[in-house]
Amino acid sequence: MKELTNVDSVTSAGTDVDSSNKLMLIPSAKMEQNPMLAAVRCIDIELAIFRLYDIRQHIIVPNVSDQMCLVPFETDMLVLTQSGYATGFEIKVSKSDLLADLKKKQYSRFKEKENSCLLQELYYAKKFKHFYYAVPKKLEETALLVIPEFVGLYVYENFEYPKLPTFKCVKEAKKLKTESWREKEKVELMRLGCMRIYSLKQGLSYRS
């Protein structure tokens, strides 16, 4: 089935993506065989992010670990523009996982401190210009209640066939005051992306 996207969702090279009123339509490979769509998976949202930002225009890498010293904490998806500014995504598909995420170091280390919200925002601004959570429709209300004020939210929603799933921004992320990534950091991120491709190919080879 042919992929459907909103042409307005792709911006010119080297610019930040304005996610307001964006709508992405993502078909399922199983639609024709299974008219009732399955529950939202993490990979469904990952692919939606790839389509939203357009991999031809940006560096987009999943599962960026803090062990490579590129980001202050593990990030599910990282989008880097040609101008060197990063947008991070945390993907959650269950309520328990969403709530458990708020116990991680990027939240807990500032919880008891004075001006905790500001300190947390500055912590994110070390590497990110924008940061979003991305969740299924069923978690929208919970996410809006618990995510930090400066963090944005995208929602993925499934429908019965033939209506296609949607991926849209319901809360804009605050623009954080950060510096663009250095050339060395960009190269390291691209190297990590190549490593992810190798891991994927290796996994597929074991299944064949």
Contacts in CASP RR format, 6 or more apart in sequence:
PFRMAT RR
TARGET T0000
AUTHOR 0000-0000-0000
METHOD contacts of the structure
MODEL  1
MKELTNVDSVTSAGTDVDSSNKLMLIPSAKMEQNPMLAAVRCIDIELAIF
RLYDIRQHIIVPNVSDQMCLVPFETDMLVLTQSGYATGFEIKVSKSDLLA
DLKKKQYSRFKEKENSCLLQELYYAKKFKHFYYAVPKKLEETALLVIPEF
VGLYVYENFEYPKLPTFKCVKEAKKLKTESWREKEKVELMRLGCMRIYSL
KQGLSYRS
1 27 0 8 1.000
1 29 0 8 1.000
1 31 0 8 1.000
1 32 0 8 1.000
2 27 0 8 1.000
3 26 0 8 1.000
3 27 0 8 1.000
3 51 0 8 1.000
4 25 0 8 1.000
4 27 0 8 1.000
4 164 0 8 1.000
5 24 0 8 1.000
5 25 0 8 1.000
5 51 0 8 1.000
6 22 0 8 1.000
6 23 0 8 1.000
6 24 0 8 1.000
6 25 0 8 1.000
8 22 0 8 1.000
9 17 0 8 1.000
9 22 0 8 1.000
9 23 0 8 1.000
9 24 0 8 1.000
9 51 0 8 1.000
9 52 0 8 1.000
9 54 0 8 1.000
10 54 0 8 1.000
10 57 0 8 1.000
11 17 0 8 1.000
11 18 0 8 1.000
11 57 0 8 1.000
12 57 0 8 1.000
13 57 0 8 1.000
13 82 0 8 1.000
14 57 0 8 1.000
14 81 0 8 1.000
14 82 0 8 1.000
14 83 0 8 1.000
14 84 0 8 1.000
15 81 0 8 1.000
15 83 0 8 1.000
16 81 0 8 1.000
16 83 0 8 1.000
16 85 0 8 1.000
16 87 0 8 1.000
16 129 0 8 1.000
16 130 0 8 1.000
17 52 0 8 1.000
17 53 0 8 1.000
17 79 0 8 1.000
17 81 0 8 1.000
17 87 0 8 1.000
19 52 0 8 1.000
19 132 0 8 1.000
19 154 0 8 1.000
19 169 0 8 1.000
19 172 0 8 1.000
19 173 0 8 1.000
20 169 0 8 1.000
20 172 0 8 1.000
21 168 0 8 1.000
21 169 0 8 1.000
22 52 0 8 1.000
22 168 0 8 1.000
22 169 0 8 1.000
23 166 0 8 1.000
23 167 0 8 1.000
23 168 0 8 1.000
24 48 0 8 1.000
24 51 0 8 1.000
24 52 0 8 1.000
24 166 0 8 1.000
24 167 0 8 1.000
24 168 0 8 1.000
25 164 0 8 1.000
25 165 0 8 1.000
25 166 0 8 1.000
26 44 0 8 1.000
26 47 0 8 1.000
26 48 0 8 1.000
26 51 0 8 1.000
26 164 0 8 1.000
26 165 0 8 1.000
26 166 0 8 1.000
26 167 0 8 1.000
27 164 0 8 1.000
27 165 0 8 1.000
28 37 0 8 1.000
28 44 0 8 1.000
28 165 0 8 1.000
30 38 0 8 1.000
31 37 0 8 1.000
31 161 0 8 1.000
31 162 0 8 1.000
32 161 0 8 1.000
34 161 0 8 1.000
35 160 0 8 1.000
35 161 0 8 1.000
36 160 0 8 1.000
36 161 0 8 1.000
37 158 0 8 1.000
37 159 0 8 1.000
37 160 0 8 1.000
37 161 0 8 1.000
37 165 0 8 1.000
38 158 0 8 1.000
39 93 0 8 1.000
39 136 0 8 1.000
39 158 0 8 1.000
40 93 0 8 1.000
40 136 0 8 1.000
40 137 0 8 1.000
40 156 0 8 1.000
40 158 0 8 1.000
41 93 0 8 1.000
42 76 0 8 1.000
42 91 0 8 1.000
42 93 0 8 1.000
44 156 0 8 1.000
44 165 0 8 1.000
45 91 0 8 1.000
45 93 0 8 1.000
45 134 0 8 1.000
45 135 0 8 1.000
45 136 0 8 1.000
45 154 0 8 1.000
45 156 0 8 1.000
45 167 0 8 1.000
46 62 0 8 1.000
46 76 0 8 1.000
46 77 0 8 1.000
46 91 0 8 1.000
48 134 0 8 1.000
48 154 0 8 1.000
48 156 0 8 1.000
48 165 0 8 1.000
48 167 0 8 1.000
49 60 0 8 1.000
49 77 0 8 1.000
49 79 0 8 1.000
49 89 0 8 1.000
49 134 0 8 1.000
49 154 0 8 1.000
49 167 0 8 1.000
50 60 0 8 1.000
51 167 0 8 1.000
52 167 0 8 1.000
53 60 0 8 1.000
53 79 0 8 1.000
53 87 0 8 1.000
57 81 0 8 1.000
57 82 0 8 1.000
58 79 0 8 1.000
58 80 0 8 1.000
58 81 0 8 1.000
58 82 0 8 1.000
59 79 0 8 1.000
59 80 0 8 1.000
59 186 0 8 1.000
59 189 0 8 1.000
59 190 0 8 1.000
60 77 0 8 1.000
60 78 0 8 1.000
60 79 0 8 1.000
60 80 0 8 1.000
61 77 0 8 1.000
61 78 0 8 1.000
61 80 0 8 1.000
61 189 0 8 1.000
61 190 0 8 1.000
61 192 0 8 1.000
61 193 0 8 1.000
61 196 0 8 1.000
62 76 0 8 1.000
62 77 0 8 1.000
62 78 0 8 1.000
62 196 0 8 1.000
63 74 0 8 1.000
63 75 0 8 1.000
63 76 0 8 1.000
63 196 0 8 1.000
64 70 0 8 1.000
64 71 0 8 1.000
64 74 0 8 1.000
64 75 0 8 1.000
64 77 0 8 1.000
64 78 0 8 1.000
64 189 0 8 1.000
64 192 0 8 1.000
65 71 0 8 1.000
65 74 0 8 1.000
66 72 0 8 1.000
66 73 0 8 1.000
66 74 0 8 1.000
68 188 0 8 1.000
68 192 0 8 1.000
70 78 0 8 1.000
70 127 0 8 1.000
70 185 0 8 1.000
70 188 0 8 1.000
70 189 0 8 1.000
70 192 0 8 1.000
71 78 0 8 1.000
71 86 0 8 1.000
71 127 0 8 1.000
71 128 0 8 1.000
72 106 0 8 1.000
72 123 0 8 1.000
72 124 0 8 1.000
72 126 0 8 1.000
72 127 0 8 1.000
73 104 0 8 1.000
73 105 0 8 1.000
73 106 0 8 1.000
75 88 0 8 1.000
75 89 0 8 1.000
75 90 0 8 1.000
76 88 0 8 1.000
76 89 0 8 1.000
76 90 0 8 1.000
76 91 0 8 1.000
77 88 0 8 1.000
77 89 0 8 1.000
77 91 0 8 1.000
77 134 0 8 1.000
78 86 0 8 1.000
78 87 0 8 1.000
78 88 0 8 1.000
78 89 0 8 1.000
78 189 0 8 1.000
79 86 0 8 1.000
79 87 0 8 1.000
79 88 0 8 1.000
79 89 0 8 1.000
80 86 0 8 1.000
80 181 0 8 1.000
80 186 0 8 1.000
80 189 0 8 1.000
81 87 0 8 1.000
83 180 0 8 1.000
84 180 0 8 1.000
84 181 0 8 1.000
84 186 0 8 1.000
85 129 0 8 1.000
85 178 0 8 1.000
85 180 0 8 1.000
85 181 0 8 1.000
86 127 0 8 1.000
86 128 0 8 1.000
86 129 0 8 1.000
86 178 0 8 1.000
86 181 0 8 1.000
87 128 0 8 1.000
87 129 0 8 1.000
87 130 0 8 1.000
87 131 0 8 1.000
87 132 0 8 1.000
87 173 0 8 1.000
88 128 0 8 1.000
88 130 0 8 1.000
88 131 0 8 1.000
88 132 0 8 1.000
89 131 0 8 1.000
89 132 0 8 1.000
89 133 0 8 1.000
89 134 0 8 1.000
89 154 0 8 1.000
90 101 0 8 1.000
90 131 0 8 1.000
90 132 0 8 1.000
90 133 0 8 1.000
90 134 0 8 1.000
91 133 0 8 1.000
91 134 0 8 1.000
91 135 0 8 1.000
92 98 0 8 1.000
92 101 0 8 1.000
92 133 0 8 1.000
92 134 0 8 1.000
92 135 0 8 1.000
92 139 0 8 1.000
92 143 0 8 1.000
93 135 0 8 1.000
93 136 0 8 1.000
93 139 0 8 1.000
94 139 0 8 1.000
95 139 0 8 1.000
95 142 0 8 1.000
98 133 0 8 1.000
98 135 0 8 1.000
98 139 0 8 1.000
98 142 0 8 1.000
98 143 0 8 1.000
98 146 0 8 1.000
99 142 0 8 1.000
99 146 0 8 1.000
101 107 0 8 1.000
102 146 0 8 1.000
106 120 0 8 1.000
106 123 0 8 1.000
106 124 0 8 1.000
107 120 0 8 1.000
107 148 0 8 1.000
109 123 0 8 1.000
110 116 0 8 1.000
110 117 0 8 1.000
110 119 0 8 1.000
110 120 0 8 1.000
110 123 0 8 1.000
113 119 0 8 1.000
117 148 0 8 1.000
117 149 0 8 1.000
117 150 0 8 1.000
120 148 0 8 1.000
120 150 0 8 1.000
121 148 0 8 1.000
121 150 0 8 1.000
121 174 0 8 1.000
121 176 0 8 1.000
124 131 0 8 1.000
124 150 0 8 1.000
124 151 0 8 1.000
124 176 0 8 1.000
125 176 0 8 1.000
125 177 0 8 1.000
125 178 0 8 1.000
126 178 0 8 1.000
127 178 0 8 1.000
127 181 0 8 1.000
128 176 0 8 1.000
128 178 0 8 1.000
129 175 0 8 1.000
129 176 0 8 1.000
129 178 0 8 1.000
130 152 0 8 1.000
130 173 0 8 1.000
130 174 0 8 1.000
130 175 0 8 1.000
130 176 0 8 1.000
131 150 0 8 1.000
131 151 0 8 1.000
131 152 0 8 1.000
131 173 0 8 1.000
131 176 0 8 1.000
132 151 0 8 1.000
132 152 0 8 1.000
132 153 0 8 1.000
132 154 0 8 1.000
132 169 0 8 1.000
132 173 0 8 1.000
133 143 0 8 1.000
133 147 0 8 1.000
133 151 0 8 1.000
133 152 0 8 1.000
133 153 0 8 1.000
133 154 0 8 1.000
134 153 0 8 1.000
134 154 0 8 1.000
134 155 0 8 1.000
134 156 0 8 1.000
134 167 0 8 1.000
135 143 0 8 1.000
135 153 0 8 1.000
135 154 0 8 1.000
135 155 0 8 1.000
135 156 0 8 1.000
136 155 0 8 1.000
136 156 0 8 1.000
136 157 0 8 1.000
136 158 0 8 1.000
137 155 0 8 1.000
137 156 0 8 1.000
137 157 0 8 1.000
137 158 0 8 1.000
140 153 0 8 1.000
140 155 0 8 1.000
140 170 0 8 1.000
143 153 0 8 1.000
144 153 0 8 1.000
144 170 0 8 1.000
144 171 0 8 1.000
147 153 0 8 1.000
149 174 0 8 1.000
150 173 0 8 1.000
150 174 0 8 1.000
150 176 0 8 1.000
151 173 0 8 1.000
151 174 0 8 1.000
152 169 0 8 1.000
152 171 0 8 1.000
152 172 0 8 1.000
152 173 0 8 1.000
152 174 0 8 1.000
153 169 0 8 1.000
153 170 0 8 1.000
153 171 0 8 1.000
154 167 0 8 1.000
154 168 0 8 1.000
154 169 0 8 1.000
154 170 0 8 1.000
155 167 0 8 1.000
155 168 0 8 1.000
155 169 0 8 1.000
155 170 0 8 1.000
156 165 0 8 1.000
156 166 0 8 1.000
156 167 0 8 1.000
157 165 0 8 1.000
157 166 0 8 1.000
157 167 0 8 1.000
158 165 0 8 1.000
159 165 0 8 1.000
159 166 0 8 1.000
181 189 0 8 1.000
END
